[in-house]
């Protein structure tokens, strides 16, 4: 199920994590050539992606919301 990005935070390894409308979290890494998300590396890029829909596998599996940060 696709869910909108509503915010971001960093995890314990300093990677960016998207906070989704559904209450789940999803890493949004930029690690070319396997993961190509250059927008995550700048504040302006992350801001521009607010509202963007990401596929939430946790919703598809019926998992509970992630714990608040």
N, C-alpha and C positions, 0 to 999 in steps of 0.2 A: 504494500500500500504506500502511495506517495504522501509525504508529509512536508510541510513548509519549515524552513529554517527560521527560528525566532531569536536566536542568540548564539553565543560561543563562549567557551571557556577552555583553559589549558588543563591537560591531565598531569599526572605526577612525572611523566617523562617529557613535559613541555610541548606535547603535540596538541594541535587544535582539535577541539571536539565541538560539533554542531549540536545545539539544543533544538529539538524538533517540536512542532506544535502538539504532537501526541504525548509529549512528556518523556520520550526516549532520547538518548544521546547517540551520536555517531561520529567516529573519527573522520576528519576531512584533511588527510595528509597530502602533501605534494612531494612525491618521491619518484621523479622520472627515471626510467621510461615506463615504469609499471603503473604509477598513479600520477596523472597529470592534472593538478589543480593549482596553477600558479596564483590564482586569485586569493588563496588562503594565506599567502605570505605577506599581505599588506592589509592595513586597517581599512583602506578604501575598497579593496577587493572583497573583504569579508562583508563590509557594509552593503556593497552592491548585490551580494547574494542573499541578503535577508529576504525571506519570502519564496526563495527558490525551492522547488520540490525535490526531495531526495527519496529514494526507495527505502522504506523502513522495514527491514526483515523482522525486527522485533514485533511490529504490529502484525505482520503476516503470521507469526507464530503465537500471537496472543499473549506475549510477555507483559508483566506489569511495568508501570512507569519506572524510569531510573530515579535514583535518590537525588534530591536537590543538591546543588553544589554549594 
